[in-house]
Amino acid sequence: MSKDNNRSMLAVWISLISNVVLTAMKIAAGLLFNSQVLLADGVHNAGDVIATFASLTSMRISQRPADEDHPYGHGKAEVIGSAIVSIILALAAVYIAYESVMSFMEEPAKASFMALIAAVISLVWKQALYVYTIRIGRRANSKALIATAYDHLADVYASLAAVAGIGLALIGEAYHFHYLSYGDPLAGIIVSGLVLKLAVHMGQEAFDVLMEKAVSQEKLDAYAELVSSVSEVKRIDRIRAREHGHYILVDVRVSIPGELSIQQGHDISRAIKKAIMERHDDVGEVLIHLNPWYAA
């Protein structure tokens, strides 16, 4: 297992343990101090435990080597994990919105300073986790870990809304502004929209990879430049690339002088593959097809 994979696995384990602790803290504080936004955030965190476990499982599967049934490797397991996380986030957003709307139908609960402290702890903790996991996820190009990082970011939004909502409710009680007492459920509605937006973004990214959407034109141009740097290549007939989880598969068709031997063609293929993979660590395989080329 590479150093980046070790860091990724450590990050997802830290995320899993943190989510378990924060879930218990938020639900307990929400029930004890009757805070709807904190309770909803705690239930959202319970979904995070499932989401993080899905990320952990998918990362383990994705690191398995290619086999007879999966000749291109298991990289898309991470993408499936990312899709699961996006679905859980979307369901959490709907739940938060429902609970918040229902809270407007009742007399607002008395705000608690202890609930505010719990929300602040969650905000700081989740922000630190987001920065930590997104940095490692991007370095390792791990779709599952990046999804976990976005999950933490959704929690940052939720905790920020909780801090604002509970804070407004406390101010309302202190200065007798009754309408501010509804700051808690109002914050819940706002955060549900933010979480849903994040879920849609994550789901779209996962869908694009599963449907084998091409990588950006900028990356294709970079690969084409490296292919052209091999002197025997006379023409690039086609170049394609797609993401396969945490790595990219490149497919190249090139024309080389038709009078070259099979051995020479083999050496040219190796040179093309080496040129791309040495410059792009995220490329897991380069598939090359050679066409004969003759001077006009």
N, C-alpha and C positions, 0 to 999 in steps of 0.2 A: 504494500500500500504506500502511495507517494506521500510526501510531507503535506501537500495541499489537502489530500484526502483525509489524513489524520487530523488536520486542523478543522476540516469541515465536520467530521464526526464528533469532535470535541464540542464544537459550536452548537450542533443540534442537540447533544446531550445536555449542555448547559441550558439551552432553550427549553427543553422538555421539563427539566427539574424546576426551572424558574416558573414555568407556566403552572405546574402543579401547586407550588407554594402561593403564587399570586391568586390562583383560582380560589383556594381555601380562604385566603385573607379577604378578598373582595366579597365573596358570598357571605362570609361571617359578618363582615362590617356592614354590608348591605342589609342583612336581616336584623342585625342588632340595632342599627341606627335608622332603619326604615328608609334607606336611600335607593330610589328606583334606578337611577343611572348607575350607581355602584353595583347594585345587584345584577342589572342587565350586563354590565361590563364583566362581572364575575362569571356569568353564564357564557358570555362570549369567550372568556378565558378557558372555560371548560371545553369549548369547541377547539380552542387552540391546542389543548393537550392532545386531542385526537388528531388534529392537523399536523402537529409536530411529530407525533408517532408515525403518521403516514409518510412524512418527509424522511424520518430516520429509516423506515423500512425500504422506501424507494431508493434511498442512497446506497443502502447495503446491496440491493439487487443490482443497481446500475454499475457497481464496481466489479461485478462478476465478469470474467473474461468471455470472449466470444466462444460459442460452442456450435455443435452441429445444427441445432434448432434455431439458434440466434447468431448467424454468421457475422452480423454487423455489431454485435455486442448488445448490452442491455441498457444502453444510455437513456432510452425513452422511458424507463421506469421512473426516472426523476420527473419527467414531464407529466406523467400520470399523477405522481404525488403532488405536483404543483396544481394540477387541475382539481384534485380532491380538496386542497387547501382553499382554492378559490370558491368552490361550492359551499364549503363550511362557512367561509366569510360571508357569502351572500345570505345564507340562512340566518347567521348571527345578526346581520343588518336588519333583516325582516323582523326578527324577534325583538331587537332593541327598539325599533320603530313602533311595533305593536304595544309593547309594555309602556313606552313613553306616552303614546296617545291615550292609552287607558288611564294613565295617571292624571290626565287633565279632567277626567270624569269624576275625580274624587278630591276631597280636601287635601291640599299639599301637606306632606309630612313635615314635622319639625326638623330643621336642618341641624346637623351635628358637626362639631369641629373635629371630632375623631374620624368621621367619615372623610372629611377634607384631607386630613393627614394621610389616611390610607390611599386616597386618590393621588396625592403628591408623590408618595413612595412608589406607587405603580408607574406614574409618569416618568420619574427619573430612572427607575429600573428598566422600563421598556425602551426608553430612548438609548440607554447604554447598550442594551441587547441588540437593538436595530443597527446601531453604528458598527458594533462588533461583527454581527452575522453578515451584513451586506458587504463589508470589506472582504471577509474571507470568501463569501459566496461568489463575488465578482472575480476575485483572484483565481479561484478554482473553476470558474464558469459552471457552478453547480446550480441547476434550475431549482432543485428542491430546497437548497439552503437559501437561495434568493427569495423563494416563496415564503420561507419561514421568516426571513427578514421583513418582507412586506407585511406579514402577519403581525410582527412586532410593531411595525409602523401604524397599522390599523389600531393596535392597542394604545399607541401613543396618542392618536386622535381621540380615542374613547376616554382615556384618562385625562386628557386636556379638557375635553368637554365636561367630564365629571368634576374636575377642579373648578371650572368656570361656573357650572350649574350650582354646585354646593356652595361655592363662594358667594354667588348672587343671592341664593336663598338665605345665607347667614346675614348678608348686608340688609336684605329685606326685613328680616326679623328684628335686627338691631335698630333700624330706622323706620320701622312700621310701613314699609312699602310692600303691601300684600302681593302685588303682581309679581314681584321678584321671587316670591316663594315657589313659583312655577319654573324657576331657572333650571332645576334638576331635570324634569322631564323634557323641557325644551332643548337642553343640551343633548339629551338622549336621541331626539329626532335628528338633530344636526349631525351627530356622530354616525347615525345609521346611514345617512346619505354618503358620508365620506367613506365608510367601510364598504358600502355597496359599489361605489365608484372604483375603489381599489380592487374589489373582487372581480369586477368586469374586466379591468385591465389585465389582471393575472390570468383570467380565463381565456382572454383573447390571445395572449402570448402562448399559452399552452396549446390552444387549438391550432395556432399557426404552425407550431413545431410538429404536432401530430399529423397535420395535413401536409407536412414536408414543404412548407413555404421556403422559397429561395432566400439565401442570405442577402445582405445588402449589396448593391452594385459596387460600392466602395471596396468591399472585401473581394468580390469577383475580379475587379480590376487589379487588385494587389496580387491575387493568385495568377492572373494572366500575365502580369509583368514578370513574375518569377519563371513561369513556363517559357516565355519568350527569351529569357536569359540563357536557356540551354541552346547552344549554337546550332545543333542539328535540327532544331524545330523550325520548319519552314512556314507553317501556318497552324493557327489554333482553329479547329473546325467547330468545336463546341466546348464550353466550360460551364459546369453547374456545381452548386454546393448547397447542402442542407444541414440543418442542425439535427443532431441525434442525441439529445440530452445535453450532457456537459462537454461534448465534442462535436466536431464538424466533419462530414464526409464530402470529399471533393471528387467530381467526376469530370475527366478531361479527355477530349478527342483531339489528337494532333496529327499533322502530316509531316513525315520525315522522308528523306531521299529513298526511293523505292529499291535502289540497288544495294542498300545496306543489308548486312546479314542479320539473322535472328538474334545472335549474341549482341551485336551492336544495338539492335532495337531494344533488347532487354536492358542494356546498360543505360540507354537514353531514358527509358522508363524509370529506372532507379534514380537517375540524376534529377528528373522532374520531381519525383516524390520527395527526394532529399531536400531539394531547393525549397519546396513549400513547407514541409514539416519542420525544418530547422528554423524557419522564420516565423512560423505560426504554431505555438504550443497547443492551441485549441483544436488543431486538425488531427483527427484520429486515424484517418485513412485517406489515401489518394488512389482512385481507380483510373487507370490510363488505358486508352484504346489507341493503337497506332494505325494510321492510314498511309498508303504509299504516295509519294509526291515525285513528279517528274517535271523537269524543266521544259517549258513550252518550246 
